[in-house]
Amino acid sequence: MTHVRRGPCTGPAPAAMPAGVPWPTYVRGLAASMLAMFAGAEVVHRYYRPDLSIPEIPPKPGELKTELLGLKERSSKVQTSQQ
């Protein structure tokens, strides 16, 4: 079998990005979305303030009470500032 060359070999075509977006724009968008995701997670974490302590004796079913510590702090600050 013989191989017929039809033109100069230019190599493989460069990888095309989705929707024809250039690499720098793609990387900037990726960085901005990751920054927004991490900032949002930090805001939620600060608002809800998870209780990371582990009790010695686990609570019985129905005994565990959860509350919004961030909201509790904010309402106590408002009450103290009004007095």
PyMOL commands that set and color helices and strands:
alter all, ss='L'
color gray80, all
select helices_A, chain A and resi 18-20+23-48+69-82
alter helices_A, ss='H'
color red, helices_A
deselect
rebuild
show_as cartoon
